[in-house]
Amino acid sequence: AVLLCAVLAGSAYYVLVWNAEDLSLKWTRGLNPDNMDPTVKPHVDFNVYANGNWLKSTAIPDEYSKWGTFFQQRDDTLASLNAIMEQAARVPYDPEAVSDVMKVGAFWQSAMDVSYID
């Protein structure tokens, strides 16, 4: 399952998750309490309280000068979209039963056919 998008809802946010096995989407909670550092008092340093363990365990990738959850979500989303498109492109085309997945796959294949484009 991979991340597609996030929506704020009260004190927690929800994420739309793509399941590649059955080609389904599902909303699930996105808040991860493991990223919090409960050893820090929230009134002393709320950022470290809320993100302390994530800050300790997350390194900035070499190709970036800065890093955060939005960068991570962007990269995860791009990887998810690429996987969805690649999977749609493997669906055999059936002119008798054209589906949206087939249309997406055909569009993706036409954009990825570098030898034809060149």
N, CA, C and O atoms as a MOPAC input file, in Angstrom:
PM7 MOZYME 1SCF
protein

 N      0.84900 1    -1.17500 1     0.00000 1
 C      0.00000 1     0.00000 1     0.00000 1
 C      0.89100 1     1.23200 1     0.00000 1
 O      1.93600 1     1.24100 1     0.65100 1
 N      0.49900 1     2.24900 1    -0.70600 1
 C      1.30800 1     3.44900 1    -0.81300 1
 C      0.47000 1     4.69500 1    -0.65600 1
 O     -0.74200 1     4.67800 1    -0.87100 1
 N      1.12300 1     5.77000 1    -0.28200 1
 C      0.44500 1     7.03000 1    -0.02900 1
 C      0.07900 1     7.74000 1    -1.32100 1
 O      0.89900 1     7.82300 1    -2.23600 1
 N     -1.14800 1     8.25400 1    -1.40800 1
 C     -1.55000 1     9.06400 1    -2.55300 1
 C     -1.82200 1    10.50500 1    -2.17400 1
 O     -1.35200 1    11.40600 1    -2.86900 1
 N     -2.56000 1    10.76400 1    -1.10200 1
 C     -2.81100 1    12.13700 1    -0.69000 1
 C     -3.19000 1    12.17700 1     0.77400 1
 O     -3.54600 1    11.15700 1     1.36200 1
 N     -3.11100 1    13.36900 1     1.36400 1
 C     -3.44100 1    13.52100 1     2.77700 1
 C     -4.49500 1    14.60400 1     2.94000 1
 O     -4.51900 1    15.56700 1     2.17400 1
 N     -5.36200 1    14.45600 1     3.92700 1
 C     -6.42100 1    15.42000 1     4.20900 1
 C     -6.44100 1    15.67100 1     5.70700 1
 O     -6.41100 1    14.72700 1     6.49600 1
 N     -6.49200 1    16.95600 1     6.11000 1
 C     -6.59300 1    17.28000 1     7.52700 1
 C     -8.01000 1    17.04400 1     7.99900 1
 O     -8.96600 1    17.37400 1     7.29800 1
 N     -8.15100 1    16.47500 1     9.18200 1
 C     -9.47600 1    16.23400 1     9.75800 1
 C     -9.35600 1    16.29300 1    11.27200 1
 O     -9.06900 1    15.28300 1    11.91400 1
 N     -9.57200 1    17.46400 1    11.84200 1
 C     -9.43700 1    17.60600 1    13.28400 1
 C     -7.98400 1    17.58300 1    13.68400 1
 O     -7.15500 1    18.24100 1    13.05700 1
 N     -7.66400 1    16.83000 1    14.72400 1
 C     -6.29400 1    16.80000 1    15.22500 1
 C     -5.42200 1    15.77100 1    14.50100 1
 O     -4.20600 1    15.76000 1    14.69300 1
 N     -6.00200 1    14.92700 1    13.69200 1
 C     -5.23500 1    13.92500 1    12.94100 1
 C     -5.51300 1    14.12400 1    11.45600 1
 O     -6.49800 1    14.76400 1    11.08800 1
 N     -4.67500 1    13.59400 1    10.62500 1
 C     -4.94900 1    13.63800 1     9.20200 1
 C     -5.15300 1    12.22700 1     8.68700 1
 O     -4.73600 1    11.24500 1     9.30200 1
 N     -5.80400 1    12.16000 1     7.54700 1
 C     -6.08900 1    10.88100 1     6.92600 1
 C     -5.37500 1    10.83100 1     5.58700 1
 O     -5.18800 1    11.85800 1     4.93400 1
 N     -4.97600 1     9.63400 1     5.18200 1
 C     -4.30300 1     9.46500 1     3.90300 1
 C     -5.09500 1     8.49400 1     3.03200 1
 O     -5.71900 1     7.55400 1     3.52500 1
 N     -5.05400 1     8.74100 1     1.75300 1
 C     -5.67700 1     7.85200 1     0.78700 1
 C     -4.61100 1     6.87600 1     0.32900 1
 O     -3.58700 1     7.28400 1    -0.22100 1
 N     -4.84400 1     5.59000 1     0.55100 1
 C     -3.84100 1     4.55800 1     0.27800 1
 C     -4.28000 1     3.71300 1    -0.91100 1
 O     -5.42800 1     3.27800 1    -0.99000 1
 N     -3.35300 1     3.49000 1    -1.82700 1
 C     -3.58800 1     2.66600 1    -3.02400 1
 C     -3.09600 1     1.25800 1    -2.75300 1
 O     -1.93600 1     1.06000 1    -2.39100 1
 N     -3.96800 1     0.28300 1    -2.92600 1
 C     -3.60400 1    -1.12200 1    -2.75800 1
 C     -3.37900 1    -1.70900 1    -4.14900 1
 O     -4.32400 1    -1.87600 1    -4.91900 1
 N     -2.13200 1    -2.01900 1    -4.46200 1
 C     -1.78800 1    -2.48500 1    -5.81300 1
 C     -2.32700 1    -3.88000 1    -6.10600 1
 O     -2.53300 1    -4.22700 1    -7.26900 1
 N     -2.56200 1    -4.69700 1    -5.05400 1
 C     -3.03400 1    -6.05600 1    -5.30400 1
 C     -4.45300 1    -6.08400 1    -5.86800 1
 O     -4.72800 1    -6.79200 1    -6.83700 1
 N     -5.35300 1    -5.30900 1    -5.25600 1
 C     -6.73900 1    -5.35700 1    -5.73700 1
 C     -7.18600 1    -4.04400 1    -6.38900 1
 O     -8.37800 1    -3.83200 1    -6.61100 1
 N     -6.22100 1    -3.16300 1    -6.69400 1
 C     -6.48500 1    -1.89200 1    -7.38100 1
 C     -7.56200 1    -1.07700 1    -6.66800 1
 O     -8.47900 1    -0.56200 1    -7.30800 1
 N     -7.45200 1    -0.95800 1    -5.33700 1
 C     -8.46100 1    -0.23000 1    -4.57200 1
 C     -7.83100 1     0.93200 1    -3.81600 1
 O     -6.62100 1     0.96600 1    -3.59000 1
 N     -8.68000 1     1.88600 1    -3.43000 1
 C     -8.27500 1     3.02600 1    -2.61700 1
 C     -8.97700 1     2.94300 1    -1.27700 1
 O    -10.12600 1     2.50600 1    -1.20500 1
 N     -8.29400 1     3.36200 1    -0.20100 1
 C     -8.89300 1     3.30400 1     1.12500 1
 C     -8.35300 1     4.45700 1     1.96400 1
 O     -7.15900 1     4.75000 1     1.92000 1
 N     -9.23400 1     5.11800 1     2.73500 1
 C     -8.80900 1     6.15900 1     3.66300 1
 C     -8.33600 1     5.50200 1     4.94600 1
 O     -8.97300 1     4.56900 1     5.43400 1
 N     -7.21900 1     5.98000 1     5.50300 1
 C     -6.70300 1     5.47400 1     6.76300 1
 C     -6.04700 1     6.62000 1     7.53300 1
 O     -5.65100 1     7.62400 1     6.94200 1
 N     -5.93600 1     6.46700 1     8.84100 1
 C     -5.30700 1     7.50600 1     9.66100 1
 C     -3.83100 1     7.59500 1     9.31800 1
 O     -3.17600 1     6.57700 1     9.09000 1
 N     -3.31000 1     8.81000 1     9.28300 1
 C     -1.92000 1     9.01400 1     8.92000 1
 C     -1.01900 1     9.44500 1    10.04400 1
 O      0.18900 1     9.56600 1     9.83700 1
 N     -1.55200 1     9.68500 1    11.23500 1
 C     -0.73700 1    10.12800 1    12.35400 1
 C      0.06000 1     8.96000 1    12.92600 1
 O     -0.50600 1     7.91000 1    13.23100 1
 N      1.36300 1     9.13800 1    13.07200 1
 C      2.21800 1     8.07900 1    13.60100 1
 C      2.80100 1     8.53200 1    14.94100 1
 O      3.73500 1     9.33300 1    14.96200 1
 N      2.26900 1     8.03500 1    16.05300 1
 C      2.77500 1     8.46100 1    17.36300 1
 C      4.21100 1     8.04200 1    17.63100 1
 O      4.83700 1     8.57300 1    18.54800 1
 N      4.75500 1     7.10200 1    16.85700 1
 C      6.15700 1     6.70800 1    17.03000 1
 C      7.11300 1     7.84900 1    16.68600 1
 O      8.26600 1     7.84000 1    17.11800 1
 N      6.64500 1     8.82800 1    15.91400 1
 C      7.48400 1     9.96500 1    15.54400 1
 C      7.60900 1    10.98600 1    16.66800 1
 O      8.46600 1    11.86800 1    16.61000 1
 N      6.77000 1    10.87500 1    17.68300 1
 C      6.77600 1    11.82600 1    18.79200 1
 C      7.85800 1    11.46000 1    19.80400 1
 O      8.28000 1    10.30700 1    19.89000 1
 N      8.30600 1    12.47000 1    20.57700 1
 C      9.27300 1    12.24900 1    21.64700 1
 C      8.60400 1    12.61600 1    22.96900 1
 O      8.62400 1    13.77900 1    23.37000 1
 N      8.00800 1    11.62500 1    23.65300 1
 C      7.27600 1    11.92300 1    24.88800 1
 C      8.17500 1    12.31000 1    26.05700 1
 O      7.67500 1    12.70000 1    27.11200 1
 N      9.50200 1    12.20900 1    25.88600 1
 C     10.39700 1    12.61900 1    26.96700 1
 C     10.50900 1    14.13300 1    27.06400 1
 O     10.97300 1    14.65500 1    28.07800 1
 N     10.08700 1    14.84900 1    26.01400 1
 C     10.11200 1    16.30900 1    26.00700 1
 C      8.71300 1    16.81000 1    26.35900 1
 O      7.71400 1    16.32100 1    25.83200 1
 N      8.66000 1    17.78000 1    27.24600 1
 C      7.37500 1    18.35400 1    27.63800 1
 C      6.86500 1    19.24600 1    26.50900 1
 O      7.62100 1    20.07000 1    25.99300 1
 N      5.57200 1    19.09700 1    26.10500 1
 C      5.05400 1    19.88000 1    24.99200 1
 C      5.11900 1    21.39100 1    25.23700 1
 O      5.26700 1    22.15200 1    24.28100 1
 N      5.01200 1    21.84600 1    26.48800 1
 C      5.04300 1    23.29200 1    26.74600 1
 C      6.47100 1    23.84200 1    26.71500 1
 O      6.66500 1    25.05700 1    26.68800 1
 N      7.47200 1    22.95400 1    26.72000 1
 C      8.86600 1    23.39200 1    26.65400 1
 C      9.30500 1    23.55000 1    25.19500 1
 O      9.82900 1    24.59700 1    24.81500 1
 N      9.09100 1    22.51300 1    24.37900 1
 C      9.44600 1    22.55900 1    22.94600 1
 C      8.48400 1    21.65500 1    22.19100 1
 O      8.72400 1    20.45500 1    22.05400 1
 N      7.39500 1    22.23500 1    21.70200 1
 C      6.35300 1    21.43100 1    21.07300 1
 C      6.85600 1    20.74800 1    19.80300 1
 O      6.46200 1    19.61600 1    19.52000 1
 N      7.71700 1    21.41200 1    19.03500 1
 C      8.22100 1    20.80800 1    17.80100 1
 C      8.98100 1    19.51700 1    18.10300 1
 O      8.77300 1    18.50700 1    17.43100 1
 N      9.85500 1    19.54200 1    19.10000 1
 C     10.61200 1    18.34100 1    19.44400 1
 C      9.68500 1    17.29300 1    20.06300 1
 O      9.85500 1    16.09800 1    19.82200 1
 N      8.70200 1    17.73300 1    20.86200 1
 C      7.72100 1    16.79500 1    21.42500 1
 C      6.96600 1    16.08200 1    20.29900 1
 O      6.81300 1    14.86100 1    20.33700 1
 N      6.49800 1    16.82600 1    19.30800 1
 C      5.67800 1    16.25600 1    18.23500 1
 C      6.49300 1    15.51000 1    17.18800 1
 O      5.98900 1    14.56400 1    16.58200 1
 N      7.74100 1    15.91200 1    16.96200 1
 C      8.53300 1    15.34500 1    15.85900 1
 C      9.89000 1    14.79700 1    16.28100 1
 O     10.68200 1    14.41500 1    15.42100 1
 N     10.17900 1    14.74900 1    17.56800 1
 C     11.51900 1    14.42300 1    18.05400 1
 C     12.09800 1    13.12300 1    17.54200 1
 O     13.22700 1    13.10200 1    17.05300 1
 N     11.35000 1    12.03900 1    17.64300 1
 C     11.87900 1    10.75000 1    17.17800 1
 C     12.04900 1    10.72800 1    15.66700 1
 O     12.97400 1    10.09300 1    15.16100 1
 N     11.16800 1    11.41500 1    14.93500 1
 C     11.32000 1    11.49300 1    13.48200 1
 C     12.58200 1    12.27600 1    13.13800 1
 O     13.33400 1    11.88900 1    12.24300 1
 N     12.81600 1    13.38700 1    13.85700 1
 C     14.01100 1    14.19300 1    13.60300 1
 C     15.28600 1    13.40500 1    13.89600 1
 O     16.27900 1    13.54000 1    13.18100 1
 N     15.26000 1    12.58300 1    14.94800 1
 C     16.43500 1    11.77700 1    15.31300 1
 C     16.71000 1    10.66200 1    14.30300 1
 O     17.86500 1    10.32300 1    14.04500 1
 N     15.65200 1    10.09800 1    13.73800 1
 C     15.81700 1     8.90000 1    12.90300 1
 C     15.82600 1     9.17800 1    11.40800 1
 O     16.03200 1     8.25800 1    10.61700 1
 N     15.60800 1    10.42100 1    11.00300 1
 C     15.49700 1    10.72300 1     9.57800 1
 C     16.70200 1    11.53200 1     9.10800 1
 O     16.99800 1    12.59900 1     9.64500 1
 N     17.38200 1    11.01100 1     8.11000 1
 C     18.52600 1    11.71800 1     7.52400 1
 C     18.06900 1    12.43800 1     6.25900 1
 O     17.14900 1    11.99100 1     5.57400 1
 N     18.72500 1    13.55700 1     5.95900 1
 C     18.43100 1    14.28800 1     4.72300 1
 C     19.08400 1    13.52400 1     3.56800 1
 O     20.29500 1    13.30400 1     3.58700 1
 N     18.29200 1    13.11400 1     2.55600 1
 C     18.89300 1    12.42000 1     1.40300 1
 C     19.94500 1    13.29500 1     0.71500 1
 O     19.82100 1    14.52000 1     0.69400 1
 N     20.96300 1    12.67200 1     0.16300 1
 C     22.08000 1    13.40000 1    -0.44700 1
 C     21.65000 1    14.35200 1    -1.55700 1
 O     22.28200 1    15.38800 1    -1.76600 1
 N     20.57100 1    14.00500 1    -2.27500 1
 C     20.18200 1    14.83700 1    -3.41200 1
 C     19.36900 1    16.06900 1    -3.01000 1
 O     18.96500 1    16.84300 1    -3.87800 1
 N     19.12200 1    16.26500 1    -1.70600 1
 C     18.33700 1    17.39500 1    -1.21800 1
 C     19.14100 1    18.22700 1    -0.23000 1
 O     19.98900 1    17.70600 1     0.49500 1
 N     18.86200 1    19.53900 1    -0.21000 1
 C     19.50400 1    20.41300 1     0.77300 1
 C     18.68300 1    20.50900 1     2.04900 1
 O     19.19500 1    20.92700 1     3.08700 1
 N     17.41600 1    20.12600 1     1.97900 1
 C     16.54500 1    20.07800 1     3.14700 1
 C     15.56000 1    18.93800 1     2.95800 1
 O     15.39500 1    18.42900 1     1.84900 1
 N     14.90400 1    18.53700 1     4.04500 1
 C     14.03000 1    17.37300 1     3.98600 1
 C     12.93900 1    17.50400 1     5.02200 1
 O     13.16300 1    18.04800 1     6.10400 1
 N     11.77600 1    17.01700 1     4.70200 1
 C     10.65900 1    17.03500 1     5.63400 1
 C      9.55900 1    16.12000 1     5.13900 1
 O      9.69400 1    15.47600 1     4.09900 1
 N      8.47900 1    16.06500 1     5.88300 1
 C      7.41200 1    15.14000 1     5.52500 1
 C      6.77300 1    15.48900 1     4.19100 1
 O      6.33600 1    14.59300 1     3.46900 1
 N      6.70700 1    16.78600 1     3.84200 1
 C      6.10500 1    17.14200 1     2.55700 1
 C      6.98600 1    16.71100 1     1.39100 1
 O      6.47300 1    16.30800 1     0.34700 1
 N      8.30300 1    16.79000 1     1.55600 1
 C      9.20800 1    16.27200 1     0.52200 1
 C      9.04700 1    14.75700 1     0.41800 1
 O      9.00200 1    14.19700 1    -0.67800 1
 N      8.96200 1    14.10800 1     1.57400 1
 C      8.79200 1    12.65800 1     1.59600 1
 C      7.46000 1    12.26800 1     0.95800 1
 O      7.40000 1    11.30600 1     0.19100 1
 N      6.39400 1    13.00400 1     1.26600 1
 C      5.09100 1    12.72400 1     0.66400 1
 C      5.13300 1    12.93200 1    -0.84500 1
 O      4.55800 1    12.15000 1    -1.60200 1
 N      5.82600 1    14.00100 1    -1.28400 1
 C      5.93200 1    14.24500 1    -2.72600 1
 C      6.63200 1    13.08300 1    -3.41400 1
 O      6.14700 1    12.57800 1    -4.42600 1
 N      7.76200 1    12.65600 1    -2.87600 1
 C      8.49900 1    11.54100 1    -3.48200 1
 C      7.68900 1    10.25400 1    -3.44500 1
 O      7.67300 1     9.49900 1    -4.41800 1
 N      7.01200 1    10.00000 1    -2.32100 1
 C      6.16100 1     8.80500 1    -2.21700 1
 C      5.01300 1     8.86300 1    -3.21800 1
 O      4.66500 1     7.85700 1    -3.83500 1
 N      4.42700 1    10.05100 1    -3.37400 1
 C      3.31100 1    10.21500 1    -4.30700 1
 C      3.76400 1     9.99500 1    -5.74600 1
 O      3.08500 1     9.31600 1    -6.51700 1
 N      4.90400 1    10.56600 1    -6.10600 1
 C      5.42700 1    10.35800 1    -7.46500 1
 C      5.72600 1     8.88900 1    -7.72400 1
 O      5.43200 1     8.37200 1    -8.80100 1
 N      6.30800 1     8.21800 1    -6.74100 1
 C      6.58800 1     6.78100 1    -6.89200 1
 C      5.28600 1     5.99200 1    -7.00200 1
 O      5.19600 1     5.04400 1    -7.78300 1
 N      4.27900 1     6.38000 1    -6.22100 1
 C      2.97800 1     5.69700 1    -6.26600 1
 C      2.30400 1     5.89400 1    -7.62100 1
 O      1.78500 1     4.94700 1    -8.21200 1
 N      2.31900 1     7.13300 1    -8.10300 1
 C      1.70400 1     7.40600 1    -9.40700 1
 C      2.42500 1     6.63900 1   -10.51300 1
 O      1.78700 1     6.11100 1   -11.42400 1
 N      3.74200 1     6.58000 1   -10.43300 1
 C      4.49600 1     5.82400 1   -11.42800 1
 C      4.11300 1     4.34400 1   -11.37900 1
 O      3.93400 1     3.71600 1   -12.42200 1
 N      3.98600 1     3.78600 1   -10.17400 1
 C      3.59900 1     2.37300 1   -10.03600 1
 C      2.19000 1     2.13400 1   -10.57100 1
 O      1.93500 1     1.12700 1   -11.23000 1
 N      1.28100 1     3.05800 1   -10.28800 1
 C     -0.09500 1     2.93100 1   -10.78200 1
 C     -0.11400 1     2.96500 1   -12.31200 1
 O     -0.79500 1     2.16000 1   -12.94600 1
 N      0.62900 1     3.89400 1   -12.89500 1
 C      0.67500 1     4.01800 1   -14.35600 1
 C      1.30800 1     2.78500 1   -14.99400 1
 O      0.81400 1     2.27400 1   -15.99900 1
 N      2.40100 1     2.31200 1   -14.40400 1
 C      3.05500 1     1.11600 1   -14.93900 1
 C      2.12700 1    -0.09400 1   -14.85100 1
 O      2.07500 1    -0.91000 1   -15.77100 1
 N      1.40200 1    -0.20500 1   -13.75400 1
 C      0.46600 1    -1.31800 1   -13.59600 1
 C     -0.68200 1    -1.19500 1   -14.60300 1
 O     -1.10600 1    -2.19200 1   -15.18600 1
 N     -1.17700 1     0.01700 1   -14.80400 1
 C     -2.25600 1     0.22700 1   -15.77600 1
 C     -1.77500 1    -0.08400 1   -17.19500 1
 O     -2.53900 1    -0.58300 1   -18.02200 1
 N     -0.51100 1     0.21300 1   -17.46500 1
 C      0.03300 1    -0.04800 1   -18.79600 1
 C      0.14000 1    -1.54100 1   -19.08800 1
 O      0.17400 1    -1.93400 1   -20.25400 1
 N      0.19200 1    -2.38200 1   -18.05500 1
 C      0.28100 1    -3.83700 1   -18.25300 1
 C     -1.08800 1    -4.49500 1   -18.44700 1
 O     -1.16300 1    -5.68200 1   -18.76400 1
 N     -2.17100 1    -3.73400 1   -18.25800 1
 C     -3.51400 1    -4.29400 1   -18.47100 1
 C     -3.72300 1    -4.46100 1   -19.97800 1
 O     -3.59100 1    -3.49100 1   -20.72400 1
 N     -4.04100 1    -5.66000 1   -20.43300 1
 C     -4.22600 1    -5.87000 1   -21.88000 1
 C     -5.40000 1    -5.05600 1   -22.40900 1
 O     -6.45400 1    -4.96900 1   -21.77800 1
 N     -5.19500 1    -4.46900 1   -23.56800 1
 C     -6.24500 1    -3.65400 1   -24.18100 1
 C     -7.30700 1    -4.55500 1   -24.80400 1
 O     -6.99700 1    -5.47900 1   -25.55600 1
 N     -8.56000 1    -4.26700 1   -24.47600 1
 C     -9.69300 1    -5.01100 1   -25.02300 1
 C    -10.68200 1    -4.01000 1   -25.61700 1
 O    -11.39000 1    -3.33900 1   -24.86600 1
 N    -10.74900 1    -3.89100 1   -26.95000 1
 C    -11.62600 1    -2.88800 1   -27.56500 1
 C    -13.11200 1    -3.10600 1   -27.25900 1
 O    -13.91300 1    -2.18400 1   -27.41000 1
 N    -13.48000 1    -4.30300 1   -26.83500 1
 C    -14.88100 1    -4.59200 1   -26.51300 1
 C    -15.25800 1    -4.10500 1   -25.10800 1
 O    -16.43500 1    -3.87700 1   -24.82600 1
 N    -14.28000 1    -3.94900 1   -24.24400 1
 C    -14.55400 1    -3.55400 1   -22.85200 1
 C    -13.50500 1    -2.56300 1   -22.38200 1
 O    -12.71300 1    -2.86900 1   -21.49100 1
 N    -13.49500 1    -1.37800 1   -22.97500 1
 C    -12.50800 1    -0.36600 1   -22.62400 1
 C    -12.83700 1     0.21300 1   -21.24500 1
 O    -13.95200 1     0.67600 1   -21.00200 1
 N    -11.84500 1     0.17600 1   -20.34900 1
 C    -12.04200 1     0.71800 1   -19.00200 1
 C    -11.16500 1     1.95600 1   -18.81800 1
 O    -10.29700 1     2.24500 1   -19.64100 1
 N    -11.40500 1     2.67500 1   -17.72900 1
 C    -10.57400 1     3.83300 1   -17.41800 1
 C     -9.12600 1     3.42100 1   -17.18800 1
 O     -8.20300 1     4.15100 1   -17.55000 1
 N     -8.92600 1     2.24300 1   -16.58200 1
 C     -7.56800 1     1.75300 1   -16.35300 1
 C     -6.87300 1     1.52200 1   -17.69100 1
 O     -5.69300 1     1.84200 1   -17.83000 1
 N     -7.57800 1     0.97500 1   -18.67200 1
 C     -6.99600 1     0.76000 1   -20.00200 1
 C     -6.63600 1     2.09400 1   -20.66300 1
 O     -5.59800 1     2.21400 1   -21.31500 1
 N     -7.50100 1     3.08700 1   -20.48800 1
 C     -7.22900 1     4.40600 1   -21.07500 1
 C     -5.98200 1     5.02500 1   -20.45200 1
 O     -5.14000 1     5.57900 1   -21.15800 1
 N     -5.86500 1     4.93000 1   -19.13200 1
 C     -4.68500 1     5.45300 1   -18.43900 1
 C     -3.44200 1     4.70300 1   -18.90600 1
 O     -2.40900 1     5.31800 1   -19.17300 1
 N     -3.53500 1     3.39000 1   -19.00300 1
 C     -2.39800 1     2.58600 1   -19.45000 1
 C     -1.96900 1     2.93000 1   -20.86400 1
 O     -0.77400 1     3.02300 1   -21.14500 1
 N     -2.92400 1     3.11700 1   -21.75300 1
 C     -2.59900 1     3.47000 1   -23.13900 1
 C     -1.95200 1     4.85400 1   -23.20400 1
 O     -0.99900 1     5.06300 1   -23.95300 1
 N     -2.47400 1     5.79400 1   -22.41800 1
 C     -1.90300 1     7.14500 1   -22.37700 1
 C     -0.46900 1     7.08400 1   -21.84900 1
 O      0.42500 1     7.72200 1   -22.40500 1
 N     -0.24900 1     6.32400 1   -20.78400 1
 C      1.08400 1     6.19600 1   -20.19500 1
 C      2.05200 1     5.56200 1   -21.19500 1
 O      3.17800 1     6.03500 1   -21.35500 1
 N      1.61500 1     4.49000 1   -21.86700 1
 C      2.48400 1     3.82300 1   -22.84200 1
 C      2.84700 1     4.76700 1   -23.98300 1
 O      3.98000 1     4.75500 1   -24.46400 1
 N      1.89000 1     5.58500 1   -24.41700 1
 C      2.18700 1     6.49500 1   -25.52300 1
 C      3.22300 1     7.54400 1   -25.11300 1
 O      4.04000 1     7.96000 1   -25.93400 1
 N      3.19400 1     7.97500 1   -23.85000 1
 C      4.16600 1     8.96700 1   -23.37800 1
 C      5.52000 1     8.34100 1   -23.09100 1
 O      6.53600 1     9.03400 1   -23.14400 1
 N      5.56300 1     7.04800 1   -22.78900 1
 C      6.81400 1     6.37500 1   -22.42100 1
 C      7.49500 1     5.70300 1   -23.60400 1
 O      8.60100 1     5.18500 1   -23.44800 1
 N      6.88600 1     5.69200 1   -24.76600 1
 C      7.47600 1     5.07000 1   -25.95500 1
 C      8.52100 1     6.00700 1   -26.55300 1
 O      8.25700 1     6.70500 1   -27.53200 1
 N      9.70200 1     6.01400 1   -25.95600 1
 C     10.74500 1     6.96800 1   -26.32100 1
 C     11.22600 1     6.75600 1   -27.75600 1
 O     11.49300 1     7.72900 1   -28.46100 1
 N     11.33900 1     5.52200 1   -28.19200 1
 C     11.80900 1     5.26800 1   -29.55300 1
 C     10.84300 1     5.85200 1   -30.59300 1
 O     11.27700 1     6.36900 1   -31.62300 1
 N      9.54000 1     5.77000 1   -30.32200 1
 C      8.54200 1     6.33500 1   -31.23800 1
 C      8.58200 1     7.86100 1   -31.19200 1
 O      8.47000 1     8.52000 1   -32.22500 1
 N      8.74200 1     8.42000 1   -29.98700 1
 C      8.75700 1     9.88100 1   -29.84200 1
 C      9.97600 1    10.48500 1   -30.52100 1
 O      9.88200 1    11.54400 1   -31.14100 1
 N     11.13700 1     9.80900 1   -30.40600 1
 C     12.38300 1    10.32100 1   -31.01000 1
 C     12.28300 1    10.19900 1   -32.50600 1
 O     13.21600 1    10.56800 1   -33.21900 1

